[in-house]
Amino acid sequence: MATPDLLNTVHELSQAKARYCLAIDTKDWEALAGLMAPDIVMDVGDGNAGIPVLTGRDNVVGAIRTWLTGATTAHQVHTPLVDLDGDEARVVWAM
């Protein structure tokens, strides 16, 4: 059974994901940057995609901004699968 703390954490993670999607879809790069740690590491490649691992908030936001130039996006995410271990969370969202 879920505890109130667990439910609150899942809700906060879901809200952060919603803010991330909204920032991308509205191209609000400042809001997107505000959701990231300064030392973020982003790896969206599958090993063969030719997309490098990016480090640092400015590099990550800059890359996303470049990739989405001229694109219209409408992110739709569904119920997350959340695994909490102390102060670390692993979350998978179907898109």
PyMOL commands that set and color helices and strands:
alter all, ss='L'
color gray80, all
select helices_A, chain A and resi 4-25+29-34+57-67
alter helices_A, ss='H'
color red, helices_A
select strands_A, chain A and resi 41-42+54-55+80-85+88-93
alter strands_A, ss='S'
color yellow, strands_A
deselect
rebuild
show_as cartoon
